[in-house]
Amino acid sequence: MAHGPPADVWSLGVMALKWLYGIPAPRQTQKSMSSDQWRSWAKTWVDALTAWLDDQESGKDVDMLQGMLVLDQTKRLTARKCLMMGFKNRLFERRAVDGLVECVVDGAEAADDLAGGDEAPARTPQADAEDDPEATIILS
C-alpha cells in the first residue's frame, strides 16, 4: 500500500527533527505486534515527539516541523508548502550549478540561528524555486 506525499512529508519531518535536535529514537518494539499494539506504540511515540517539539522556542524551523508532524495528514503541510516556507525563511536555496534545492544550514547552526524572527530576504532568482513543484531538496 502506497502512502504518498503526506507520508513523505511526515518522514522528512522526523528526519529533520532528528538532524536538527538529536531526538531520541523510539523505544524498541516487540518482534511481533498486533495492529492495535503497533498503533498504540506509534501514537505514544508521536505524542512524545510532538510534545517535545511544542516545548521548543518558536522559530522558523520549529514552526515548519510542527506543520510537518501533524498526525492528521489532511492538516499536515504539503511538500510544496514546506518548500515555499523553506525559501521564505532562508532554510533552503537553489544551487546555481544544477538547480537543485539544498538546506543551507547545518543542525547546530539551525538551532542557534533560526530560533527567532530574522526577516525573509527580498525575492531573488533562487527564491523562484518555491514555485517549482518538481524541485528536489538535498539535505547536506
C-alpha positions, 0 to 999 in steps of 0.5 A: 500500500502506497502512502504518498506525499503526506507520508513523505512529508511526515518522514522528512519531518522526523528526519529533520527533527532528528538532524536538527535536535538529536531526538531520541529514537523510539523505544524498541518494539516487540518482534511481533505486534498486533495492529492495535499494539503497533498503533498504540506504540506509534501514537505514544511515540508521536505524542512524545515527539510532538510534545517535545517539539511544542516545548521548543522556542518558536522559530522558523524551523520549529514552526515548519516541523510542527506543520510537518508532524501533524498526525492528521495528514489532511492538516499536515503541510504539503511538500510544496508548502514546506518548500515555499516556507523553506525559501521564505525563511532562508532554510533552503536555496537553489544551487546555481550549478544544477538547480537543485534545492539544498538546506543551507544550514547545518543542525547546530547552526539551525538551532542557534540561528533560526530560533527567532524572527530574522526577516525573509530576504527580498525575492531573488532568482533562487527564491523562484524555486518555491514555485517549482513543484518538481524541485528536489531538496538535498539535505547536506 
